[in-house]
Amino acid sequence: MVCFDILSIFPEMFESPLNSSILKKAQEKGLIQINLHNIRNHAKGKHRITDDAPYGGGVGMVMKIEPIDRALSSLSYCHDKEHTVVILLTPQGQTFNQKIAEELSGYSHIVLICGHYEGIDERVRLHLVDREISIGDYILMGGEISAMAMVEAVSRLVPGVLGNCASSISDSFSMGLLEYPQYTRPAKYKGWKVPDVLLSGHHQEIEDWRREEALKRTFHRRPDLLEKTTLLKEDKQKLKKLLTEKMS
């Protein structure tokens, strides 16, 4: 089982997305556990303030270190740091991808800290977290959406969460290529036909077709991925042909 502890000043944002569909079933089966923690509950004072003006001046407010530190100290991860990773969600972090999702799925405890406002006290980065992760080169109002994306991406890699264990293996990025085209019934709709090979029942021909289509799709849409994946001799020949066709 993988346990997620999510620290946020808006934990109510997670209640519906994380309690629907496959994630809901995974929690009911005990495959994953998702705990929401309101950082405000760990702030001092009558008004439970979690932010303050930045030292040195400037626009916006900065999240305070004390409530975050207290929230982390209240978690059970403190007793099992070897199998725990604490992550700060921030635009300045490493860009999230499938490889990172696979790495994180190896932990039994994942703590996600959702930043907000103008930023977060630098001492959180320096002393309280193991990694900083971003889901892309754009700015959101907080880390909540990023946390949801990461929980889903990691959870689907936990054994038993998906009905078919092969589903995650054939996904885009998991095999180093974009996923091949998918079709289902009806075989013909408005004159648009499913490729004959998929109806042939010849499993090897179907696998060959899927591999070739995955190569084509990656070549045209994400050629950068081809530099990072292991290609078969046949793959290289097909890519050489695609390059020739593109240049002609």
SEMI-618280 format. One record per atom (N, C-alpha, C, O): residue in one letter; x, y, z. Coordinates in steps of 0.1 Angstrom, whole numbers, plus 5000, padded with zeros to 4 digits. Example, Ala and Ser with C-alpha at 12.3 -4.5 7.8 and 13.67 -1.06 7.14 Angstrom:
% residues 2
A513249435078;A512349555078;A513249675078;A514249675085;S512849785071;S513749895071;S512950005079;S513450115080;
END
This chain:
% residues 248
M500849885000;M500050005000;M500950125000;M501950135006;V500450234993;V501150364993;V500250455000;V499050474997;C500850525010;C500050625017;C500450765013;C501650805013;F499550855010;F499750995006;F499251085018;F498151065022;D500151165022;D499751275032;D499851405024;D500951445020;I498751475023;I498751605016;I498551715025;I497551725032;L499451815025;L499351935034;L498952055025;L499652085015;S497852115029;S497352225021;S496552315030;S496152285041;I496452445026;I495552535033;I494152535027;I493252595032;F493952455017;F492652435011;F492352285008;F492152244997;P492352205019;P492152055017;P490852015011;P490751915005;E489852105012;E488552075006;E488552064991;E487652004985;M489652114985;M489752104970;M489951964966;M489651924954;F490351874975;F490751734971;F489551634973;F489651534967;E488551674980;E487551574985;E486851504973;E486751384974;S486451584963;S485751514952;S486651444943;S486351324940;P487651504938;P488551434928;P489151314933;P489351214926;L489551314946;L490251194951;L489351084957;L489850984962;N488051114956;N487051014961;N486150974950;N484950954952;S486650964938;S485950924926;S486650814918;S487850804919;S485850744910;S486450644901;S487450554906;S487250494917;I488550534899;I489550434903;I490250464916;I490550374924;L490450594919;L491050624932;L490250594943;L490750544954;K488950604942;K487950574953;K488050424955;K488150374966;K488050344944;K488050194945;K489350144951;K489450054959;A490450214947;A491750174953;A491850204968;A492450124975;Q491250304972;Q491250334987;Q490350234994;Q490650185005;E489250194988;E488350104994;E488949964995;E488649885005;K489849934986;K490549804986;K491749804995;K492349694997;G492149925000;G493249935009;G494649935001;G495649905007;L494549964988;L495749964980;L496550104981;L497750104981;I495750204984;I496350334986;I495550404998;I494450365001;Q496150495004;Q495550575015;Q495850725013;Q497050755010;I494850805013;I495050945011;I494551025023;I493351015027;N495451095030;N495151175042;N495351325039;N496351365033;L494351405042;L494351545039;L494651615053;L493951585063;H495551715052;H495851785064;H495851935062;H496451985052;N495052005070;N494952155069;N496052215076;N496152205088;I496952285069;I498052355075;I497652455085;I498352485095;R496452515083;R495952625092;R495752565106;R495852635116;N495452435107;N495252375120;N496552375129;N496452355141;H497652395122;H498952395129;H499552535131;H500652555135;A498752635128;A499152775129;A498752825143;A497652785148;K499552915149;K499252975162;K498253095161;K498153145150;G497653125172;G496853245172;G495453225169;G495053125163;K494653325172;K493153315170;K492753295156;K491853225153;H493553365147;H493153365133;H493853255124;H493653245112;R494753175130;R495453065123;R496153115111;R495853065100;I496953225112;I497553285100;I498753195095;I499553155103;T498753165082;T499753075077;T500753155067;T501653095062;D500553285066;D501453365057;D501753495063;D501153545073;D502753565058;D503153695062;D503953765051;D504253705041;A504153895053;A504853975043;A506353935042;A506953895053;P506953935031;P508353895029;P509353985035;P509154115034;Y510353935041;Y511454015046;Y512054085034;Y512254025023;G512454215035;G513054285025;G512154355015;G512454425006;G510854335018;G509754395010;G509454314997;G510154214994;G508454364990;G508054294978;G506654274978;G505954294988;V506054224966;V504654204965;V504254064970;V505153974971;G503054054974;G502453924978;G502853884992;G503553954999;M502353764996;M502653705009;M503453575008;M503353514997;V504053545018;V504953425018;V504453325029;V504153365040;M504253195026;M503853095036;M504953085047;M506053075044;K504453075059;K505353065070;K505852925072;K505152825069;I507052915078;I507652785080;I507052705092;I506852585092;E506652785103;E506252715115;E505052625113;E505052505118;P503952665107;P502752575105;P503052455097;P502552345100;I503952465087;I504352355079;I505152255087;I504952135086;D506152305094;D506952225102;D506152145113;D506352025115;R505152215119;R504352145129;R503452035122;R503251935128;A502952075110;A502151975103;A502951845100;A502451735101;L504151865095;L505051755092;L505351675104;L505351545104;S505551735115;S505951675128;S504751585133;S505051495141;S503551615129;S502451545134;S502151415126;S501351335130;L502851395115;L502651275107;L503451155111;L504451175117;S502951045108;S503550915112;S504850895104;S505650805108;Y505050965093;Y506250945085;Y507550965093;Y508550905090;C507451045104;C508651075112;C509250945117;C510450945121;H508450835118;H508950705124;H509450615113;H509950505116;D509350655100;D509750565089;D510250645078;D509750635067;K511350725081;K511850815071;K512550735059;K512650795048;E512950615061;E513650545050;E512750515038;E513150515027;H511450495041;H510450465030;H509550585027;H508550565021;T509950705031;T509150825030;T509850925021;T511050945023;V509150995013;V509651105006;V508751225008;V507551215006;V509351345011;V508651465014;V508851555002;V510051594999;I507751594995;I507851674983;I507251804984;I506051814989;L507851914980;L507352044979;L506952064964;L507752054955;L505652104962;L505152134949;L505352274946;L504752364952;T506252304936;T506652444933;T507052454918;T507552354913;P506852564912;P507252584898;P508752584896;P509252564885;Q509452594907;Q510952584906;Q511552444907;Q512752424906;G510652344909;G511052214910;G511352134897;G511152194886;Q511852014899;Q512051924887;Q510751894880;Q509751874887;T510751894867;T509551874860;T509051724861;T509851634858;F507851714865;F507251574867;F507151504854;F506751564844;N507451374854;N507251294842;N506951144847;N506951114859;Q506851054837;Q506450924840;Q507550854848;Q507350764857;K508850884845;K509950824852;K509950854867;K510150774875;I509650984870;I509551024884;I508350954891;I508450914902;A507250944883;A506050874889;A506450724893;A506050674903;E507250664884;E507650524887;E508550514899;E508450424907;E509450614900;E510350624912;E509550634925;E509850564934;L508550724924;L507750754936;L506950634940;L506650624952;S506450564931;S505650444934;S506350344942;S505750244948;G507650354943;G508450264951;G508450294966;G508950224974;Y507950414970;Y507850454984;Y506550414989;Y505550404982;S506550385002;S505350345009;S504650465015;S503450455019;H505350585016;H504750705022;H505250825014;H506450845013;I504250895008;I504551015001;I503851135007;I502651135008;V504651235011;V504151355017;V504251475006;V505251505001;L503051535003;L503051644994;L502651775001;L501651785007;I503551874999;I503252005005;I502852104994;I503552124985;C501652154995;C501152244985;C501452394989;C500952444999;G502252454980;G502552594982;G501452684978;G500452634972;H501452804982;H500452904978;H500953044980;H502153064984;Y500153134976;Y500553284976;Y501753304968;Y501953244957;E502553404972;E503753444963;E504853344964;E505653334955;G504853274975;G505953174976;G505853104990;G504953114997;I506953044994;I507052975006;I508452995013;I509453015005;D508453005026;D509753035033;D510852945028;D510652825028;E511952995024;E513052915019;E513552815028;E514052705023;R513352825041;R513852725050;R513052595049;R513552495054;V511852605044;V511152475041;V511852395031;V512052275032;R512352465020;R513052395010;R514452335015;R514752225012;L515052415023;L516452385028;L516452275038;L517352195039;H515352265047;H515452185058;H514352075060;H514451985068;L513252095053;L512052005056;L511651915045;L510951815047;V512151935032;V511751845021;V512851775015;V514051815016;D512551665008;D513551585001;D513651614986;D514751614980;R512451654980;R512451694966;R511551804964;R510651834971;E511751874952;E510851984948;E510451944934;E511251914925;I509151944931;I508651894918;I507651994913;I506852054920;S507652014900;S506752104892;S506052014882;S506651914877;I504752044878;I504151964868;I504152034854;I503551984845;G504952144853;G505052214840;G505552354841;G505552414852;D505952414830;D506452544830;D505252644829;D505152714819;Y504452654839;Y503452754840;Y503052774855;Y503452684863;I502352874858;I502052904872;I500652884875;I499752934868;L500352804886;L499052784891;L498852874904;L499852924909;M497652874909;M497452954921;M497952884934;M498152944944;G498152754933;G498752684944;G499152544939;G499052504928;G499652464949;G500052324945;G499052214945;G499352104943;E497752254948;E496752154949;E496552074936;E496451954937;I496452144925;I496152074912;I497351984909;I497251864904;S498552024912;S499751944910;S499751824919;S500151714914;A499351834931;A499251724940;A498251614935;A498551494935;M497151664930;M496151564924;M496751494913;M496551374912;A497451564904;A497951494892;A499051394896;A499051284891;M499851424906;M500851334911;M500251204918;M500751094916;V499251234926;V498551114933;V498051024922;V498150894924;E497351074912;E496750984902;E497850914894;E497750794892;A498950984890;A499950924882;A500650814889;A501050714884;V500950834902;V501650734910;V500750614914;V501150504914;S499450654918;S498550544922;S498250444912;S498150324915;R498250484899;R497850384889;R499050284886;R498850184879;L500150314892;L501350224891;L501350124903;L502150034903;V500550144913;V500550054924;V499849924920;V498749934915;P500449814922;P499849684918;P498449664923;P498149684935;G497449634914;G496149614918;G495149724915;G493949714915;V495749844914;V494949964912;V494249964899;V493049994898;L494949924888;L494349914875;L493849774873;L494549674878;G492749754867;G492249614865;G493149524857;G493249404860;N493949584848;N494849504840;N496249564842;N496549674839;C497149474847;C498549524851;C499249564839;C500249644840;A498849524827;A499549554814;A499149694810;A499849754801;S498049754815;S497649884811;S498649994813;S498950074804;S499249994825;S500250094828;S501550084820;S502250174817;I501849954816;I503049924809;I503049974795;I504050024789;S501849974788;S501650014774;S501350164773;S501150214762;D501150234784;D500850374784;D501950454776;D503050404775;S501550574771;S502450664766;S503550694777;S503250704789;F504750704772;F505950734781;F506450614788;F507650604790;S505650524793;S506050404800;S507050324792;S508050274797;M506750304779;M507650224771;M508550314763;M509250264753;G508650444766;G509550534760;G509050594747;G509650684741;L507850554743;L507150604731;L505750654734;L505250614745;L505150734726;L503750764727;L502950644724;L503350554716;E501750624730;E500950504728;E500450504714;E500150604708;Y500250374709;Y499750354696;Y498250384696;Y497650404707;P497550404684;P496150434683;P495250324689;P495650204687;Q494150354695;Q493250264701;Q491950264694;Q491450374690;Y491250154692;Y489950144686;Y489050054694;Y489549954700;T487750064693;T486849974698;T485549964690;T485450044680;R484549894693;R483349874685;R482550014684;R482650094694;P481950034673;P481749944661;P482949954652;P483750044652;A483049844644;A484249844635;A484149944623;A485149974617;K482849994621;K482650094611;K481650194615;K480550154620;Y481950324615;Y481050424619;Y481150544610;Y482250604608;K480050584604;K480050694594;K481050674583;K481550774578;G481350554580;G482350524569;G483750524574;G484650494566;W483950544587;W485250544593;W485550404598;W484850364608;K486550334592;K486850194595;K487950184605;K488950254605;V487850074613;V488950034621;V490049964612;V489649894603;P491349984614;P492349924606;P492149774605;P491849704615;D492249714593;D491949574591;D492849484600;D492349374605;V494049524602;V494949434610;V494449414624;V494649304630;L493649504630;L493149484644;L492049394644;L491649344655;L491449364632;L490349274632;L490749134627;L489949044626;S492049124624;S492548994618;S492648884627;S492648764623;G492848914640;G493048804650;G494548754650;G494848664658;H495348814642;H496748774641;H497548854651;H497948964648;H497848794662;H498448874673;H499848934670;H500049044674;Q500748864663;Q502048914660;Q501949034651;Q502649134653;E501049024641;E500849134631;E500249254639;E500649364635;I499449234648;I498849344656;I499949404664;I499949534665;E500749334671;E501849384679;E502849464670;E503249574674;D503149414658;D504049484649;D503449614645;D504049714644;W502149614642;W501449734637;W501449844649;W501649954646;R501149794661;R501149884672;R502449954674;R502550074677;R503549874673;R504849924675;R505150024665;R505750134668;E504849994652;E505150094641;E504350214643;E504850324640;E503050204647;E502250324649;E502750414661;E502750534660;A503250344671;A503750414682;A505050494678;A505250614682;L505850434670;L507050494664;L506650624656;L507250724657;K505650604647;K505250714638;K504750824647;K505150944644;R503850794656;R503250904665;R504350974672;R504351104674;T505350904678;T506450964685;T507351054676;T507751164680;F507550994665;F508451064655;F507851204651;F508551304650;H506551204649;H505851324644;H505551424655;H505551544654;R505251374667;R504751454678;R505751484689;R505851594694;R506551384692;R507551404703;R508851334699;R509351244706;P509551384689;P510851324685;P511851324696;P512851244695;D511751414705;D512751424716;D512751294724;D513851254730;L511651224725;L511551094733;L512450984726;L512850894733;L512550994713;L513350884706;L514850884711;L515450774710;E515350994715;E516751004720;E516850934734;E518050904738;K515750914741;K515850864754;K515450714756;K515450664767;T515050654745;T514450524746;T515350424739;T516050454729;T515250294742;T516050194736;T515250144723;T514150104724;L515850154712;L515250114699;L515749984694;L516949954695;L514849904688;L515249784682;L515849814668;L515749924663;K516549714662;K517149734649;K515949764639;K516149844630;E514849694640;E513749714632;E513149864633;E512749924624;D513149904646;D512750044649;D513550144641;D513050244635;K514850124642;K515750224635;K515550224620;K515650334614;Q515250114614;Q515050104600;Q513750174596;Q513650254586;K512650164605;K511450224602;K511550384604;K510950454596;L512350424614;L512550564616;L513350624605;L513150744601;K514250554599;K515050594588;K514150624576;K514350714569;K513150534574;K512250544563;K511350664565;K511050734556;L510850684578;L510050804581;L510750934579;L510151034574;L512050934582;L512851054580;L513051084565;L512951204561;T513250984557;T513350994543;T512051054537;T512051144528;E510950994541;E509651044537;E509351194541;E508851264533;K509851224552;K509651364557;K510451464549;K509951574546;M511651424545;M512551514538;M512251514523;M512751604516;S511451424518;S511251414503;S510051514499;S509751524487;
END
